[in-house]
Amino acid sequence: MAKRKKQTPTTETLVDLVEAREQAQDFFERNQNYILGALAVVLVAVGGIFAYNNIYIKPKQKEAIGQMWKAEEQFFQDSFALALTNPGGGYQGFVDLEKNYGGIPSGNATNYYAGISYLNLGQFEAAISYLKDVKPKGDILPIMKHGALGDAYSELGKYDEALSQYKKAISTNENEAITPIYLLRFGMLNEKLEKYGEARKAYQKLVDEYPTTVMAKDAGKYLIRIEGK
């Protein structure tokens, strides 16, 4: 299993993006019922998982849904490797699900799950390849897709691409639970690249528009850190 790489600080202003992810994980755990509930609604809508007004699902779509639940179960238990290839009970993992059912609506959800699984396993190129194929709709999935792509590109040291994806994540829609996570990462990565004007704007927006979040508290400290730069 590949492990995530950590940035090695060389100055006080060098941004620790791994620490930012850990802070975001704490925030996620406190708000997971809201976030996962909202994400489930989006995935249901995007994937066409349930029939609308008693219209029956096409047989292949129904077959895909019957296969997917076990991989989803492993995913939400953070068993990402199992979710990808061997969720158990004879069910298919996300890799095989994408191969066999990628052309139907539920394939969109499969690509997202696979991309996030690979991201958590530190296989960033694979994560990008799946996440790029996600066609996000709604208010939440676009943020999460672009934010995850930003994380993957950042880990690979492709900072221009990472900034582009973070910018899409924070500007496509705004969500009080998720937007602050990527707004902080956008600011921190800009600071790392010594783009202090952009970093300052991101931190200030966190302080002004999301003042009750953990990210806003960090942003306040970082504003002091880059004062005069």
C-alpha positions as CSV (number, residue, x, y, z in Angstrom):
1,M,0.0,0.0,0.0
2,A,1.4,3.3,-1.0
3,K,1.7,6.0,1.7
4,R,1.1,9.7,1.4
5,K,4.1,11.9,1.2
6,K,4.6,14.6,3.7
7,Q,6.1,18.0,3.0
8,T,9.3,18.6,4.9
9,P,9.2,22.1,6.4
10,T,12.3,24.2,5.7
11,T,11.0,27.6,7.0
12,E,8.2,28.7,9.4
13,T,6.1,29.7,6.4
14,L,6.4,26.4,4.6
15,V,2.9,25.0,4.4
16,D,2.1,21.6,5.9
17,L,-0.7,20.4,3.7
18,V,-0.8,17.1,5.5
19,E,-1.6,18.8,8.7
20,A,-4.4,20.7,6.9
21,R,-5.9,17.4,5.8
22,E,-5.8,16.1,9.3
23,Q,-7.6,19.1,10.5
24,A,-10.2,18.7,7.8
25,Q,-10.6,15.1,8.8
26,D,-11.5,16.1,12.3
27,F,-14.0,18.6,10.9
28,F,-15.4,15.9,8.7
29,E,-15.9,13.5,11.6
30,R,-17.9,16.1,13.5
31,N,-20.1,16.8,10.5
32,Q,-20.1,13.4,8.8
33,N,-23.8,12.7,9.1
34,Y,-24.6,15.9,7.2
35,I,-21.8,15.5,4.6
36,L,-22.3,11.8,3.9
37,G,-26.1,12.2,3.9
38,A,-25.8,15.0,1.4
39,L,-23.3,13.1,-0.7
40,A,-25.6,10.1,-0.7
41,V,-28.4,12.2,-2.1
42,V,-26.2,13.5,-4.8
43,L,-24.9,10.1,-5.8
44,V,-28.4,8.7,-5.9
45,A,-29.5,11.6,-8.2
46,V,-26.4,11.4,-10.4
47,G,-26.3,7.7,-10.6
48,G,-30.0,7.2,-11.2
49,I,-30.0,4.6,-8.4
50,F,-33.7,4.7,-7.7
51,A,-36.6,4.8,-10.2
52,Y,-38.6,8.1,-10.3
53,N,-42.4,8.0,-10.0
54,N,-42.5,4.2,-10.2
55,I,-40.5,3.9,-13.5
56,Y,-38.5,0.7,-13.3
57,I,-34.7,0.8,-13.5
58,K,-33.1,-0.8,-16.6
59,P,-31.9,-4.4,-15.8
60,K,-28.2,-3.6,-16.2
61,Q,-28.5,-0.6,-13.9
62,K,-30.3,-2.7,-11.3
63,E,-27.6,-5.3,-11.6
64,A,-24.9,-2.7,-11.0
65,I,-26.7,-1.4,-7.9
66,G,-27.0,-4.9,-6.5
67,Q,-23.2,-5.4,-6.9
68,M,-22.1,-2.0,-5.6
69,W,-23.5,-2.0,-2.1
70,K,-20.7,-4.2,-0.6
71,A,-17.9,-2.0,-2.1
72,E,-19.7,1.0,-0.7
73,E,-19.8,-0.6,2.7
74,Q,-16.0,-1.2,2.7
75,F,-15.5,2.4,1.4
76,F,-17.4,3.9,4.4
77,Q,-15.4,1.7,6.7
78,D,-12.1,3.2,5.2
79,S,-11.2,-0.3,3.8
80,F,-10.3,1.3,0.5
81,A,-8.2,-1.5,-1.0
82,L,-11.0,-4.0,-0.4
83,A,-13.5,-1.5,-1.8
84,L,-11.5,-1.3,-5.0
85,T,-10.9,-5.0,-5.7
86,N,-12.3,-7.4,-3.2
87,P,-15.1,-6.2,-1.0
88,G,-16.1,-9.8,-0.1
89,G,-19.0,-12.1,-0.5
90,G,-18.4,-12.5,-4.2
91,Y,-19.3,-8.9,-4.9
92,Q,-17.3,-6.7,-7.3
93,G,-15.1,-3.9,-6.3
94,F,-15.1,-0.4,-7.8
95,V,-12.5,-1.3,-10.4
96,D,-14.5,-4.2,-11.9
97,L,-17.8,-2.2,-11.4
98,E,-16.4,0.6,-13.6
99,K,-15.2,-1.9,-16.2
100,N,-18.5,-3.7,-16.4
101,Y,-21.0,-0.9,-15.7
102,G,-19.1,2.3,-16.5
103,G,-21.4,3.2,-19.4
104,I,-24.5,3.4,-17.3
105,P,-25.6,6.1,-14.8
106,S,-24.2,4.4,-11.7
107,G,-20.8,4.4,-13.3
108,N,-20.5,8.0,-12.3
109,A,-20.7,7.1,-8.6
110,T,-18.3,4.2,-9.2
111,N,-15.7,6.6,-10.7
112,Y,-16.0,8.9,-7.7
113,Y,-15.7,6.2,-5.1
114,A,-12.7,4.6,-7.0
115,G,-11.0,8.0,-7.3
116,I,-11.3,8.7,-3.6
117,S,-10.2,5.2,-2.6
118,Y,-7.0,5.6,-4.7
119,L,-6.4,9.0,-3.2
120,N,-6.6,7.6,0.3
121,L,-4.2,4.8,-0.7
122,G,-1.7,7.3,-2.0
123,Q,-2.0,6.2,-5.6
124,F,-2.5,9.7,-6.9
125,E,-2.2,9.1,-10.7
126,A,-4.9,6.5,-10.5
127,A,-7.1,8.8,-8.4
128,I,-6.9,11.5,-11.0
129,S,-7.7,9.1,-13.8
130,Y,-11.0,8.1,-12.1
131,L,-11.9,11.5,-10.8
132,K,-11.5,13.1,-14.2
133,D,-14.3,10.8,-15.5
134,V,-16.8,12.0,-12.8
135,K,-19.5,14.2,-14.3
136,P,-20.6,16.1,-11.2
137,K,-24.1,17.6,-10.7
138,G,-25.8,19.2,-7.8
139,D,-24.3,21.4,-5.1
140,I,-21.8,19.1,-3.3
141,L,-20.3,16.6,-5.7
142,P,-18.6,19.3,-7.9
143,I,-16.9,20.7,-4.8
144,M,-15.7,17.2,-3.7
145,K,-14.5,16.2,-7.1
146,H,-12.4,19.3,-7.8
147,G,-11.2,19.4,-4.2
148,A,-10.0,15.7,-4.4
149,L,-8.3,16.4,-7.7
150,G,-6.6,19.4,-6.1
151,D,-5.3,17.0,-3.3
152,A,-4.0,14.5,-5.8
153,Y,-2.2,17.1,-8.0
154,S,-0.7,18.7,-4.8
155,E,0.7,15.4,-3.6
156,L,2.3,14.9,-7.0
157,G,3.9,18.3,-6.9
158,K,1.8,19.6,-9.8
159,Y,0.9,22.8,-8.0
160,D,-0.5,24.8,-10.9
161,E,-3.0,22.0,-11.6
162,A,-3.7,21.7,-7.8
163,L,-4.5,25.5,-7.5
164,S,-6.7,25.3,-10.6
165,Q,-8.8,22.5,-9.1
166,Y,-9.0,24.1,-5.6
167,K,-10.2,27.3,-7.3
168,K,-12.9,25.3,-9.0
169,A,-13.8,23.6,-5.7
170,I,-14.3,26.9,-3.9
171,S,-16.0,28.8,-6.7
172,T,-18.4,26.3,-8.3
173,N,-20.8,26.2,-5.4
174,E,-20.4,27.2,-1.8
175,N,-21.2,24.8,1.1
176,E,-20.6,25.7,4.7
177,A,-19.4,22.2,5.6
178,I,-17.0,21.6,2.7
179,T,-16.0,24.8,1.0
180,P,-13.9,26.0,4.0
181,I,-11.7,22.8,3.8
182,Y,-10.6,23.6,0.2
183,L,-10.5,27.3,0.7
184,L,-7.9,26.8,3.4
185,R,-5.9,24.4,1.2
186,F,-6.1,26.9,-1.6
187,G,-4.7,29.6,0.7
188,M,-2.0,27.4,2.1
189,L,-0.8,26.2,-1.2
190,N,-0.6,29.8,-2.5
191,E,1.4,30.7,0.6
192,K,3.8,27.8,-0.1
193,L,4.3,29.2,-3.6
194,E,4.8,32.7,-2.1
195,K,1.7,34.0,-3.8
196,Y,0.9,35.9,-0.7
197,G,-1.9,38.1,-2.3
198,E,-3.9,35.1,-3.2
199,A,-3.2,33.4,0.1
200,R,-4.3,36.5,2.0
201,K,-7.6,36.7,0.0
202,A,-8.4,33.0,0.8
203,Y,-7.6,33.4,4.5
204,Q,-9.6,36.6,4.8
205,K,-12.6,35.0,3.1
206,L,-12.5,32.2,5.7
207,V,-12.3,34.6,8.6
208,D,-15.1,36.8,7.2
209,E,-17.5,34.2,5.7
210,Y,-16.9,31.0,7.8
211,P,-15.9,32.5,11.2
212,T,-17.1,29.5,13.3
213,T,-15.1,26.9,11.5
214,V,-11.7,25.4,12.6
215,M,-10.3,26.5,9.2
216,A,-11.2,30.1,10.0
217,K,-9.2,30.0,13.2
218,D,-6.2,28.7,11.4
219,A,-6.7,31.3,8.7
220,G,-6.5,34.0,11.3
221,K,-3.2,32.7,12.5
222,Y,-1.9,32.4,8.9
223,L,-2.9,36.0,8.2
224,I,-0.6,37.1,10.9
225,R,2.1,34.9,9.6
226,I,2.1,36.5,6.2
227,E,1.6,40.0,7.4
228,G,3.8,42.4,5.4
229,K,4.7,39.8,2.8
